[in-house]
Amino acid sequence: MERAVFRMSGFLMVGLLLVLAGAAAGAVAASGAEATALIATAVGYLVVLAVVATGFIIVNPNNAQVIQFFGRYLGTIREAGFHWTWPLTARTEVTLRVRNFETARLKVSDADGNPVEIAAVVVWRVVDAAKATFAVDDHVEYVAVQAEAAVRHLATSYPYEAHDSGRASLRDSAVVSDELTHELRERSELAGVEVLESRTTHLAYAPEIAQAMLARQQASAIVGARFKIVEGAVGMVSSALERLREEHVVELDEERKAQMVANLLVVLCGDRAAQPVVNAGSLYS
């Protein structure tokens, strides 16, 4: 787990080094030591300075530095600025910025066995720099691989479109996005990564069945439209017969009602405008 490491202001450490250098130089000068002693003191100070200087570190905004001491994890520095920490340590920089990854167009079979093409974009960020560094080999590649795996699993769990009421499909973006985000969060927690959002960016039938499925969609749309037209026509015919009866416009027997209903349905449900026929005979011939 990520933890904070000992650190102090780098500028403060620079000031301390200058003060120590001045104090050492003053002490040597006051003692009246020989040139050999002065050289030995200067060399010793330079060695100490070189060791101490390895503890200086710069952390950029929205970045983290993971500190290791000979293979041992000491902690993480998240605060941006110029710092000093334990010398002779190794540092690994991890960005904490929000990043996004878009999968390639994957060809998979949906829940009904139809081949579909699907792609998604994943928005994520590192929340635990220690896990991102030590738990996986490469957390960026890990997120990419897990995103593709989650998208494939999602595509096989739902049909491209639901033909039954109450059944979710890949076209229900809200349901699909929530489930994809939830699955990716579980998969990426190991790497110290938080998935903020994920959405499908491409969804289509595979080219080999796209034409057949388009014809099926068109047929379904035509059937649905016809159903609405017939439903409206039945209501209009019922209203017309009721008005004729209430206002005593004409008395129709059952046979004439049936003929009138048939004529009205043909007129209302037909694709073309009705062609009037002039009856030159009697009312019933």
N, C-alpha and C positions, 0 to 999 in steps of 0.2 A: 504494500500500500504506500501511496505517496505521503511523505512527511517533509516538514521544513528542516533546513539545514542551518547550522550556525553561519551567520554572515554579519558584516558590519560595513559601514560606508567606506568605499574605496578612497574617497578624498580624505577622510579621517586617518586612514592608514598611511597615506602619502605624507600627511602632516607629521605623524608620529615618526616616520622614517627620517624625515628631515631634521626633526628635533634630536633624534638619537645620533644622526650623523654629526650635527653640530656639537653635541655633548661629547661624543667620542673624540672629535678633533680638538676640542678645548682641553680635554683631560690629557691627551697625548702631548699637546704643546706645553701645558703647565708642568708636566713631569720632566720636560727636557730630555726626552729619550733620544737615542741615536737614530740615524737614518734607517738602519735595519729594523728597528722596532716600529718605526713609522710605516715602513713598507709592509711588515707583517700585519699591523693593525688595519691598514687599508685593504689588504687582500682578504683578511677575515671579514671585514665589513662588506666587501663586494660579494663574498660567498653568501653571507646572510641575506643581503639585499636580493641576490638572484633567487634564493629559495623563497623568500617572502613574496617576491614579485609574481611567482607562479600562482599565487592566490587571488590575484586581481581578475575580475570577470565583468563583462558588460552584458546585460540582459535587455534585449529589445522589447518594445511594447507588445503585449499579447503573445509572448514567447515564454518558455520555461527552460531552465538549465538543470539537467540531472547530474548530480555530483557523485563520483565514485572515487574511492581511495584504495588503489591496488586491488580492484575487483569487488570491493565492498561498497554497497549502496549507503551513502551518508544522508542524502536528502535532496530536496528540489528547491530551487530559487525561482519564484514567480514574479516578484516585484521588479519592475523595469528600473534600470539605472546602472550606476557604477558601484560594484560591490567588492568586498574582499572576504574570502572564505578560506577554508583549510588549504595550505599549499600542497603541491605535488599531487593534485587530484586531477582526474579525467572528467571532462564535461561533455554532455550530449545535449544538443539543442533540439527542443521539440516545440513546434508551433501550436499555439492554442487557438488560432484563427478558425472561423467557420469555413468549412470547405464543402465542395459538392462533387459528386461523382455520378456520371451518367453511364449506364450499362450499354453495351452493344445491343443491337436488335437480335433478340434470342428467338429461335424457332423451337417451339414446344407444342405439346398436345394439351388441349384444355380438358376439363373434366368429362366432356362428351366424346373425347377422342379426336376432335378436329384440330388440325395443325394451325397454329396462330403465331404471329410475330408480336413480340412485346418488348418494350424497353422502359426503363424507369430512371429517375434522377433521385439521388440520396443526398441530403444535406446533413453534415455531421461535424463534430469537433472533438478534440481530445480534452477529457476532463481529469484524467489521472496520467500524468506524464511518466510515472514510474512503471505502470502497467504497459503503457504504449511502448516503452523502451525494452522492458525485460520479459513481458509475458508472451510476446509474439516476435517473430523475426523482423517483420516489416508491417507496421500497423496500417499504412496506406494500402499496401497490396492486400492485407487481410480484409479490410473493409470492402475493397473491390470484389474480391472472390466471394465473400459472404453476401454481398448485394446481389450478385448474379445467381447464387444458389437460392436466395430467398425469393427472387423474382420467378425463377423456374418452379419452385414449390408452390408459389401463389397461383401461377398460371394453370397448374395441374389440379388445383383445388376448386376452381370455379369454371363454369362454362363461359364461352364468349358472350352469349346472350341467353337470358332466362326465358324459356317458353312457358314455364309454369309460374303462376302468381305466387309471390312470397319467397321466391328463390333468388338469391343474390347472384350477380354475374360480374365478369370482368369489366363491364361497361359501367357498373356502379362505382364511380370514382371514389366517393367518400368511404364506402365500406372497404374497398380494395386498399386505399391509401392507409387507412387506420390499421388494418391487419398487417400490411407490409411493414409499416413503421414499428409496430409492436414486435414482430418477429426479428427485425434487424436490431432492435435494442437488446433483445435477449442474446443474439449472436455476437454483438459487438461489445458487450459488457466486459468480457474477458480481456479485451485489449485496451480498456480504459477509455473507450470511445462512446460518446452519446450521440444517438441519431435524433436529429431535431425534426426532420420531416422527410417524407418520401412520396413521390407521385409517379404515376405512369405517364410517359411522354409519347409513347407510340403503341398502338393496339390495332391490329388488323389481321384478317384471315391470311393464311399463306397463299402465295400467288396461284398454286395449283388448284385451289378450291374457291378462290375469291369470286370468280364469275358465277359459279353455282350458288354460293351463299348470297350473292347479290340478288340473283333471281328469286331466291327463297325469301329474302327480306322484302323485295318488291311485291311478291305474291301475298305475303302477310299484310303488307300495308294496304294492298288493294282489297283484301278480304275485310280488313278492319274498316276501311272507308265504306265499303258496300254495306257492312253491318250497320253503320251509323245512318246511312241513307235509308235503308229499309226501316230502321227503327223510327226515324223521323217521318217517313212516308206513312207508316201504319198509324202514327199519332194524328197526322193531318187527315187521313181518310176517316178515322173514327170521329174526329171533330166535325168534318163535313157532314157525315151522316147524322150526327146528333143535332147539328144546326138545322138541317133539312126537316128533321122530325119535329123539333121544337117550334119552328116557324111555319109549319104546315105548307111548305112550298110545293111538295109533290109527295104522293103516297107511293111507296115502292114495296113490291112484294119481295120475298126472299131471293127469287131468281134474278130480279132486276138489281137488287142490292149487290148480289155477287158479281154481276156483270159490271156495275159501276165501280165496285172495289177493284176489280181486275183492271179496268181501264185507268183508274187513278194511279194504281201502283205502277202500271207500265209507263205512264207519263212521268211520274215522280222519280222512278228508279232508272229510267232509261238514260243512256249516254248522250243521246241526240234529242233535239227539240221535236215535240210531237207534231205530226202532220194531221190537221183536222180533216175529217171526212163528212161531207154534206149528205145528209139523208134526205132524199127527195120523196120518200114514201111516207107511210104513217109512222107513228111513234115507235111501233114495235116491229117494223119491217124495213 
